[in-house]
Amino acid sequence: MQLRSSVTALAAPLALLCPSAGHAQSTCQGQPGPTRLDIDIEGVRASRGLITGSLYPGDRSQFLVKDGAVKVWSVPAVSPTTHMCIWLKWGPGTYAFAVYHDPDSSGVFHHNLFGRFDGFGFSDNPHLMFAAPKYDQVKFEARGPETTLHVRLRYP
């Protein structure tokens, strides 16, 4: 599979999702407000571990960089679709979303050429070849009062 050869190029940016992975939550993250983001993570292979998502602001220079996300949180993995939700205290605007499946709840995005590779995905479900997507490939507009994303996990 061609995507497997892109492991090295994609692994470092996705590993940045891990450091601040939170505890599992069953409700919408944050204080209720006028703008809510609902995210359906599709293609979850197993109902074990965590689904960890990162929400990035409208500044492309912060996308997939350490401490660039405005929010990182985790919920229990539910197959075949896991739901995530967040109140956007930053209001309507342009954002990007990245997610990975952490089946052993280790807080580590596993990636190597000869072993395990955790499932991952991005808003707007870009077609990936040899590198992480560019911000413009995954950005979306959140409009009030509610925006829904459908993100497909990829398991190379």
VOPAGU-2260 file (C-alpha; in pm, 1 decimal, decimal comma):
REM VOPAGU-2260
SITE   aa  ch    i         X         Y         Z
SITE  MET   A    0       0,0       0,0       0,0
SITE  GLN   A    1     140,0     340,3     -97,8
SITE  LEU   A    2      29,4     506,5     223,6
SITE  ARG   A    3     246,1     270,0     429,6
SITE  SER   A    4     555,2     421,2     265,4
SITE  SER   A    5     451,2     760,7     396,3
SITE  VAL   A    6     468,7     652,4     760,2
SITE  THR   A    7     782,4     850,1     840,4
SITE  ALA   A    8     657,5    1173,0     685,1
SITE  LEU   A    9     318,2    1148,8     853,0
SITE  ALA   A   10     419,0    1009,8    1192,8
SITE  ALA   A   11     592,0    1313,8    1342,5
SITE  PRO   A   12     302,5    1557,8    1292,4
SITE  LEU   A   13      47,7    1306,2    1417,3
SITE  ALA   A   14     258,7    1225,8    1721,9
SITE  LEU   A   15     202,9    1585,5    1829,1
SITE  LEU   A   16    -158,0    1492,2    1900,8
SITE  CYS   A   17     -47,8    1276,5    2195,1
SITE  PRO   A   18     114,1    1493,7    2463,7
SITE  SER   A   19    -196,7    1653,4    2603,2
SITE  ALA   A   20    -448,0    1376,8    2542,6
SITE  GLY   A   21    -716,2    1417,7    2806,7
SITE  HIS   A   22    -935,9    1181,7    3000,3
SITE  ALA   A   23   -1234,4    1020,6    2834,0
SITE  GLN   A   24   -1548,8    1234,7    2832,5
SITE  SER   A   25   -1901,2    1134,1    2744,2
SITE  THR   A   26   -2036,7    1488,8    2706,8
SITE  CYS   A   27   -1960,1    1792,6    2498,2
SITE  GLN   A   28   -1624,1    1949,9    2592,3
SITE  GLY   A   29   -1618,7    2299,7    2737,0
SITE  GLN   A   30   -1876,6    2545,8    2863,5
SITE  PRO   A   31   -2201,8    2556,4    2663,9
SITE  GLY   A   32   -2211,9    2850,9    2429,1
SITE  PRO   A   33   -2358,0    2969,7    2099,1
SITE  THR   A   34   -2143,0    2747,2    1872,5
SITE  ARG   A   35   -2115,6    2368,4    1896,6
SITE  LEU   A   36   -1903,3    2131,4    1687,1
SITE  ASP   A   37   -2019,7    1768,6    1654,6
SITE  ILE   A   38   -1775,8    1520,9    1502,5
SITE  ASP   A   39   -1859,5    1167,5    1390,6
SITE  ILE   A   40   -1544,8     954,1    1363,0
SITE  GLU   A   41   -1629,9     676,3    1117,9
SITE  GLY   A   42   -1446,9     350,6    1051,2
SITE  VAL   A   43   -1336,0     286,7    1411,5
SITE  ARG   A   44   -1216,8     -75,8    1404,3
SITE  ALA   A   45   -1262,7    -166,8    1770,9
SITE  SER   A   46   -1450,2     -44,0    2077,3
SITE  ARG   A   47   -1142,6     -29,1    2292,9
SITE  GLY   A   48    -906,1     246,6    2391,7
SITE  LEU   A   49    -950,7     614,0    2311,9
SITE  ILE   A   50   -1019,9     838,5    2017,3
SITE  THR   A   51    -808,0    1153,7    2057,3
SITE  GLY   A   52    -887,1    1466,4    1859,8
SITE  SER   A   53    -710,6    1799,1    1815,8
SITE  LEU   A   54    -881,7    2117,9    1706,5
SITE  TYR   A   55    -663,8    2377,8    1534,1
SITE  PRO   A   56    -743,7    2747,4    1486,3
SITE  GLY   A   57    -766,3    2939,9    1160,1
SITE  ASP   A   58    -392,9    3009,9    1165,3
SITE  ARG   A   59    -223,8    2762,2     925,9
SITE  SER   A   60     111,5    2813,0    1103,4
SITE  GLN   A   61     -32,1    2632,7    1410,2
SITE  PHE   A   62    -152,7    2322,3    1223,6
SITE  LEU   A   63      15,0    1999,2    1343,8
SITE  VAL   A   64     278,9    2182,6    1545,5
SITE  LYS   A   65     352,4    2126,4    1913,0
SITE  ASP   A   66     109,5    2326,8    2127,1
SITE  GLY   A   67     -63,9    2455,3    1811,8
SITE  ALA   A   68    -405,6    2306,9    1889,4
SITE  VAL   A   69    -663,5    2514,4    2073,3
SITE  LYS   A   70    -802,3    2192,4    2225,9
SITE  VAL   A   71    -696,0    1826,7    2252,6
SITE  TRP   A   72    -935,6    1577,1    2409,0
SITE  SER   A   73   -1019,7    1207,0    2417,5
SITE  VAL   A   74   -1335,1     997,0    2433,4
SITE  PRO   A   75   -1380,9     619,4    2461,2
SITE  ALA   A   76   -1358,2     446,4    2122,6
SITE  VAL   A   77   -1687,6     305,9    1995,5
SITE  SER   A   78   -1698,1      93,5    1678,7
SITE  PRO   A   79   -1796,0     161,5    1405,8
SITE  THR   A   80   -1859,3     532,2    1481,9
SITE  THR   A   81   -1740,0     742,3    1775,3
SITE  HIS   A   82   -1897,9    1078,6    1849,7
SITE  MET   A   83   -1699,2    1378,8    1975,2
SITE  CYS   A   84   -1838,8    1718,8    2063,2
SITE  ILE   A   85   -1697,0    2055,5    2170,9
SITE  TRP   A   86   -1838,5    2396,9    2247,9
SITE  LEU   A   87   -1636,4    2647,7    2046,7
SITE  LYS   A   88   -1556,0    2920,4    2298,3
SITE  TRP   A   89   -1361,8    3086,0    2015,4
SITE  GLY   A   90   -1688,1    3119,3    1821,6
SITE  PRO   A   91   -1765,7    3054,7    1456,5
SITE  GLY   A   92   -1469,3    3057,1    1220,5
SITE  THR   A   93   -1216,3    2850,5    1030,3
SITE  TYR   A   94   -1067,6    2545,0    1201,8
SITE  ALA   A   95    -895,2    2214,8    1122,2
SITE  PHE   A   96    -940,1    1882,8    1302,3
SITE  ALA   A   97    -706,2    1583,8    1336,6
SITE  VAL   A   98    -783,4    1256,2    1514,6
SITE  TYR   A   99    -627,1     918,9    1594,3
SITE  HIS   A  100    -737,5     590,3    1751,3
SITE  ASP   A  101    -533,3     492,4    2057,9
SITE  PRO   A  102    -656,1     133,3    2112,1
SITE  ASP   A  103    -436,3      68,1    2416,9
SITE  SER   A  104    -503,8     410,2    2579,1
SITE  SER   A  105    -128,8     470,8    2600,4
SITE  GLY   A  106    -139,0     834,2    2486,0
SITE  VAL   A  107     111,3     736,1    2215,6
SITE  PHE   A  108      46,5     744,8    1842,2
SITE  HIS   A  109     204,9     418,5    1725,6
SITE  HIS   A  110     371,0     432,7    1387,2
SITE  ASN   A  111     643,8     225,5    1231,3
SITE  LEU   A  112     710,6      52,0     902,6
SITE  PHE   A  113     704,7    -302,9    1035,6
SITE  GLY   A  114     445,4    -304,8    1310,0
SITE  ARG   A  115     143,7    -131,1    1442,4
SITE  PHE   A  116       6,3     186,3    1296,2
SITE  ASP   A  117    -287,6     347,1    1477,2
SITE  GLY   A  118    -583,3     474,3    1274,2
SITE  PHE   A  119    -592,9     847,5    1198,3
SITE  GLY   A  120    -802,4    1102,4    1011,4
SITE  PHE   A  121    -853,9    1469,4     933,2
SITE  SER   A  122   -1142,8    1703,6     869,2
SITE  ASP   A  123   -1249,4    1707,1     504,1
SITE  ASN   A  124   -1101,8    1354,1     466,0
SITE  PRO   A  125    -811,6    1442,8     233,4
SITE  HIS   A  126    -652,3    1182,3       9,3
SITE  LEU   A  127    -305,9    1127,4     158,3
SITE  MET   A  128      -4,7     995,2     -26,1
SITE  PHE   A  129     337,5    1060,6     127,5
SITE  ALA   A  130     293,4    1332,1     389,9
SITE  ALA   A  131      55,0    1488,7     635,5
SITE  PRO   A  132    -204,9    1709,1     467,9
SITE  LYS   A  133    -166,5    2082,3     431,9
SITE  TYR   A  134    -392,5    2307,4     635,9
SITE  ASP   A  135    -587,8    2415,2     326,0
SITE  GLN   A  136    -679,2    2049,1     258,4
SITE  VAL   A  137    -844,6    2002,0     597,7
SITE  LYS   A  138    -981,2    2341,2     703,2
SITE  PHE   A  139   -1355,0    2383,6     754,4
SITE  GLU   A  140   -1595,1    2659,3     853,1
SITE  ALA   A  141   -1777,0    2628,0    1185,4
SITE  ARG   A  142   -2097,3    2826,2    1177,6
SITE  GLY   A  143   -2340,0    2870,3    1463,2
SITE  PRO   A  144   -2524,7    2728,0    1624,3
SITE  GLU   A  145   -2403,5    2379,9    1521,3
SITE  THR   A  146   -2158,5    2232,0    1270,8
SITE  THR   A  147   -2120,5    1857,1    1208,7
SITE  LEU   A  148   -1809,1    1689,4    1066,7
SITE  HIS   A  149   -1777,6    1332,4     938,2
SITE  VAL   A  150   -1417,7    1208,5     959,8
SITE  ARG   A  151   -1307,9     865,9     830,1
SITE  LEU   A  152   -1025,6     689,2    1009,6
SITE  ARG   A  153    -753,2     534,4     795,5
SITE  TYR   A  154    -566,3     226,6     911,0
SITE  PRO   A  155    -278,7     172,2     667,9
